[in-house]
Amino acid sequence: MKKGVSFLVTVALMALASSLASASDPSPLQDTCVAIAEPKNAVFVNGKFCKNPNLTKAEDFFYSGLDKPGNISNPVGSAVTPVNVAQIPGLNTLGISAVRIDYAPYGQNPPHTHPRATEILTVLEGTLLVGLVTSNPENRLFTKVLNKGDVFVFPIGLIHFQFNIGHTNAVAIAGLSSQNPGVITIANAVFGSDPAIDPDVLSRAFQLDKNVVKNIQSRFWYDNN
């Protein structure tokens, strides 16, 4: 009897240790979530506040308009139409979202990262050159030419891009593993930050003349998202 009890206690302790070892903090769903002492001053939670389930309706899980092309008449020649928790409230806590991306001929979705999501992209029309770069110190570049029906995956946090190498418009649709993936467009973040990063910092980082850096910073940085 004692052996049986001892065995059960051992199993229970192992199960508890296993659950503690596998526990982890939830992934952040916005850029910052500063703790405060007074709940009355709270504005955001890690995600969104939940609606009373008794008031939930079909429209909470619905979005219409992904068949409509975005405006690609802009400096980068692309437009991203998001379908995340801001468009479909029912996505809250589900860890998934989608985007439609339209590209003009030789338009691009510039190098960027999604800090909170892996992306899986499918080409619906056209031909895209896509690529991703691994983290330091290797910084390996992986590229692939995608045609209609081809699929490519961009791992979470890695810099990646798409470039329309065709003579006609291109369209892609992508799924992302977060209700709020976030986007950091590299050029915009580095050279178009507000306030601007000290030109001395960027001059040394990019090994450019300080006046060149200032000239780049003075330009208008278009956001296609």
C-alpha positions in Angstrom: 0.0 0.0 0.0 2.8 2.4 1.0 4.6 1.6 -2.3 1.4 2.5 -4.2 1.0 5.8 -2.4 4.7 6.6 -2.9 4.4 5.9 -6.6 1.3 8.1 -7.0 3.1 11.0 -5.1 6.1 10.6 -7.3 3.9 10.7 -10.5 2.1 13.8 -9.1 5.3 15.6 -8.4 6.7 14.8 -11.8 3.5 16.1 -13.5 3.7 19.3 -11.5 7.4 19.8 -12.3 6.6 19.2 -16.0 3.8 21.7 -16.1 6.0 24.3 -14.4 8.8 23.7 -16.8 6.6 24.1 -19.9 4.8 27.2 -18.6 5.7 30.5 -20.2 4.5 34.0 -20.5 2.0 34.8 -23.2 3.4 36.5 -26.3 3.0 40.2 -26.3 0.2 41.5 -28.5 1.3 45.1 -28.7 4.6 46.9 -28.7 4.5 47.9 -25.0 2.4 46.9 -22.0 3.7 48.9 -19.0 2.5 47.6 -15.6 0.5 50.0 -13.5 -0.5 49.9 -9.8 -4.0 51.2 -10.3 -6.4 49.2 -12.5 -8.6 52.3 -13.0 -5.8 53.8 -15.1 -5.6 50.7 -17.3 -6.3 51.2 -21.0 -5.0 48.1 -22.7 -4.5 44.4 -21.8 -2.3 41.9 -23.6 -4.9 41.7 -26.4 -8.4 43.1 -26.2 -11.1 43.0 -23.5 -13.6 40.2 -24.2 -17.2 40.7 -25.2 -20.0 39.0 -23.2 -20.4 35.7 -25.0 -24.2 36.1 -24.8 -23.8 39.2 -27.0 -21.6 37.6 -29.6 -22.9 37.5 -33.2 -21.9 36.3 -36.6 -20.6 39.7 -37.6 -17.9 39.5 -34.9 -16.2 36.8 -37.1 -16.8 38.3 -40.5 -15.0 40.7 -42.9 -15.9 41.6 -46.4 -13.6 43.3 -48.9 -10.5 41.2 -49.4 -11.4 40.8 -53.0 -10.8 44.5 -53.6 -7.2 45.5 -54.7 -5.3 48.1 -52.6 -4.0 51.4 -53.9 -0.6 50.6 -55.4 0.0 54.2 -56.7 2.6 55.0 -54.2 6.4 55.2 -53.9 6.9 51.5 -53.0 4.3 50.2 -55.5 2.4 48.0 -53.1 -0.5 48.0 -50.7 -1.2 45.7 -47.7 -4.8 45.2 -46.7 -4.9 43.7 -43.2 -7.5 41.4 -41.7 -6.5 41.2 -38.0 -8.3 41.7 -34.7 -9.0 45.4 -35.6 -11.1 44.2 -38.6 -12.5 41.0 -37.1 -13.0 41.3 -33.3 -13.6 37.5 -33.1 -9.9 36.9 -33.8 -9.1 38.1 -30.2 -7.0 35.4 -28.4 -7.0 33.1 -31.5 -3.5 33.9 -32.6 -4.1 34.2 -36.3 -4.7 37.0 -38.9 -4.4 37.5 -42.7 -3.3 40.2 -45.2 -3.8 40.8 -48.9 -0.8 42.3 -50.7 -1.1 44.0 -54.1 2.0 44.9 -56.1 2.4 47.2 -59.1 4.9 46.0 -61.8 8.3 46.2 -60.1 6.6 47.2 -56.9 7.8 45.8 -53.6 6.8 45.1 -50.0 10.1 46.6 -48.6 12.3 44.7 -46.1 10.4 44.4 -42.8 9.8 42.1 -39.9 6.8 41.0 -37.9 7.8 41.0 -34.3 5.0 38.7 -33.2 4.2 36.4 -36.1 5.4 33.8 -38.6 4.0 34.5 -42.1 2.9 32.0 -44.8 2.4 33.7 -48.2 0.7 32.4 -51.3 0.9 34.0 -54.7 -2.5 34.4 -56.4 -1.4 36.3 -59.5 2.0 37.3 -60.9 5.6 36.5 -60.2 7.4 37.5 -57.0 11.0 37.4 -55.9 10.9 36.9 -52.1 13.6 36.6 -49.6 14.5 36.5 -45.9 17.7 37.1 -43.9 18.7 35.1 -40.9 19.9 36.6 -37.6 23.5 37.6 -36.7 26.2 36.5 -37.2 25.4 34.6 -40.3 22.9 36.9 -41.9 22.2 34.3 -44.6 20.0 35.4 -47.5 17.4 32.9 -48.8 15.6 33.9 -52.0 13.0 32.2 -54.2 11.0 33.2 -57.3 7.4 32.4 -56.7 4.7 32.0 -59.4 0.9 31.6 -59.1 0.1 29.0 -56.5 3.5 28.9 -54.9 3.9 29.2 -51.1 6.7 30.6 -48.9 7.2 30.9 -45.2 8.9 33.8 -43.3 9.8 32.8 -39.7 8.9 35.1 -36.9 11.1 38.2 -36.4 13.3 37.7 -39.5 13.7 40.5 -42.1 11.9 39.6 -45.3 10.6 41.2 -48.5 8.7 40.6 -51.7 9.4 42.2 -55.1 7.2 42.0 -58.2 9.6 41.1 -61.0 6.8 40.7 -63.6 5.4 43.2 -66.1 1.9 43.0 -64.7 0.3 43.5 -61.3 0.8 40.7 -58.7 -1.4 39.6 -55.8 -0.6 37.5 -52.7 -2.4 36.6 -49.6 -0.7 35.7 -46.3 -1.6 34.1 -43.0 0.1 35.3 -39.8 0.4 33.6 -36.5 -0.9 36.5 -34.3 -4.0 38.5 -34.0 -1.8 41.6 -34.1 1.5 40.6 -35.9 3.0 44.1 -35.9 5.2 45.5 -38.8 8.6 47.1 -38.6 9.6 48.4 -42.0 13.4 48.6 -41.7 14.1 51.8 -43.8 11.2 53.6 -42.2 12.2 52.7 -38.7 15.8 53.6 -39.1 15.7 56.7 -41.3 12.1 57.9 -40.6 11.8 57.5 -36.8 10.2 60.3 -34.8 12.2 61.9 -33.4 15.1 61.2 -35.8 18.0 59.0 -34.7 21.2 61.0 -34.3 22.9 61.2 -37.7 26.2 60.4 -36.0 24.8 57.0 -34.9 23.6 56.1 -38.4 26.7 57.5 -40.1 28.9 55.1 -38.2 26.4 52.2 -38.3 26.0 52.4 -42.1 29.5 53.8 -42.8 28.0 56.7 -44.6 28.9 60.4 -44.7 26.8 62.3 -42.2 25.4 64.6 -44.9 24.2 61.5 -46.8 22.4 60.3 -43.7 20.7 63.6 -43.2 19.6 63.7 -46.8 18.1 60.2 -46.4 16.4 61.2 -43.2 14.8 64.2 -44.8 12.9 62.1 -47.3 9.3 61.1 -47.0 9.1 57.4 -45.9 5.9 55.9 -47.2 4.1 53.2 -45.1 2.3 50.7 -47.3 0.7 48.9 -44.4 
